[in-house]
Every structure is written in C-alpha cells, then in structure tokens.
Amino acid sequence: MMAEEYDNETGEIKPKKSNISRLATATVPNETIDITSLINGIGGGNFKADADHELTRLIKAIVEIAKNENRDCKGSITLKIEVSTRSGALIPQCSVATKLPASKPVSGVVFGDEDGNLFSKDPDQGAFNFR
C-alpha cells in the first residue's frame, strides 16, 4: 500500500515519492505511456531489471538441464500488471513470477500396506525358505 502525506501549502493528500512518481518523471508530462514504457519505468527501472534477472535464471536452468541431463524441459515467466485506483489516480502494480524447469524425476519400487506404511519388499508375498 502506498504511503500518503499531507501537503501543508495546498491542503491536499498526496502520495509520497514512490515507484510511480519515478515512472512519471521518466516520461514527458501528458505523454501516453505504453506497456513498454510502463515496464521500463515502474520502480525506477527495478521491475524491468527483476524481469531480466528472472529471464536469465530461467534460460540458465533450461540450458543446464538440456546439457547435463540430455533431456527436454520447459519453464516460464509470468509478468503480471494489476491496476487499481486511488483518489482518481491509476496505480499499476507489476510483479514477475518464474517457474523453473522441474528436476529430473527419480523413481524406485516400494510396496505399501492398508495402514499407509511403505516397505522395500512386498509384505503380501511370502518368503521362500530354501535349505
């Protein structure tokens, strides 16, 4: 939530300096802000830097798995922009979420019983006693 401050001269309640005001100072007054400008400017460029960092993490993870495990994999980055209103102004809030590729599945064989216990040998199979 954005903090607000009281302006003694005008009597207005204004948002404190924030990522949004940094965006406004990065553009010409009354200039239309397209999505690229929003992504580049919000948070003083921090959001774009965070998204770039997450993209690099994703690419490194995919390349490493393809090289070391010799298998196909996938991951994703989701850029989310939520817009709300406050005192007649629009408040865009940007976030990035990264889903790295899953690790290689590892499997084994175990047996279970009706009580939910796991066993290395089948409890329903009798043992042979060879002499």
N, C-alpha and C positions, 0 to 999 in steps of 0.2 A: 504494500500500500504506500502511495506516495505521501510524504510529509507536506504540510502546508504551513505557510507563515502569513502573519498579518502585516500589511503594508500601512504604516502609520500615516503616510502622506495622502494616499488615495482612499484608505479605509477598506481596500479590497483584500480578500484572502486569496493568496497566490500560491501555486506550487513552488516548493523550494527547488533550487537548482538540482537538476536530475538528468538522467539519460535522455529524457525527452527534450529538455532545453538544449542539450548538446546537439541533438538532431536538428533543431530549429536553427541554431547558429551555423550549422554546416551547409545550409541551403539559403538561397536568395529569398527574402521575405515574399510571401504570397506565391512562391513557385510551387507548382504541382509536384508532389512527392510520389514517385512511382515506387514499385516494390524493391527495385534495386537500390534506390536512394535510401529507402527505409532500412533495409538490411545493412547497407554500408554505414549508415549514420547513427542508428539507435545504439545507445550505450557508449557513445563516443567512439564507435567502431569496434567495441568489445564483442558484440554479438557476432559480427562477421568473423572476427578473429577466433571466437569459440567454435563457430561452424566450420571454419577452415581447419582448425585443430582436430575436430572430430572426424572430418573427412580424411585427413591424413592418418589418423588412428585406424579407421576402417580399411583404407587401402593397404596399409602396412599389414594388418591382420590377415586380409584376404591373400595378399602376395605370399606371406609367410606360410600359411596353410597350404596353398597351392604348391609351393616349392618343397616344403618339408614333409607334408603328408600325401602329396601327389593325388589330390582329390579336388573336386569342385566344391565350392561353398558360396554362401551369399550372406550379406549383411545389409543394413540400411541406416539411413539418416533421415529423421523427420524434423523438418523446420515447421514450427507452429507459431502463428501470429494470432493472438487474441486481441480484440479491440473492445474497450469499454468506454463509457462516458463518465465525465466528472465535471460538474459545473459548466456544461455546454462544450467542453473540450473533448476530443477523442484521445484515448490513452492506449496506444498499441503496446502490447507486451509480447516479446519474442522469446522463444526457447528452442533448444535443439536437443533431440534425443537420439542416441546411437544404439543400434543393435548390432553387436559384433557377431561374426560367424560362430556357430556352435562348435565346441570342441569335438574331436573325433569320437564317435560312440565306441565304448568298450563294453564287451559282453562276457558273460560267463554262464555256467549252468549251476543252478541250485534247485532245491526242492523245498516245498512248503507243506505245512500241515494245516488242519482246520482251525488251529489256535493262532495262526499267523506266524509261526516260527519258521525259520529258514534252516536248511540242512545241506551239507555238502554231499550226502548220499541220500537216496530215496528211502524214506522211513517205511514205506509200504512194501518194499522189496526185501524179502528175507535174505539172510546171509547163507552162503554155502560153507559147510564145514568139510573140507577135504582133508583126509588123513592118509 
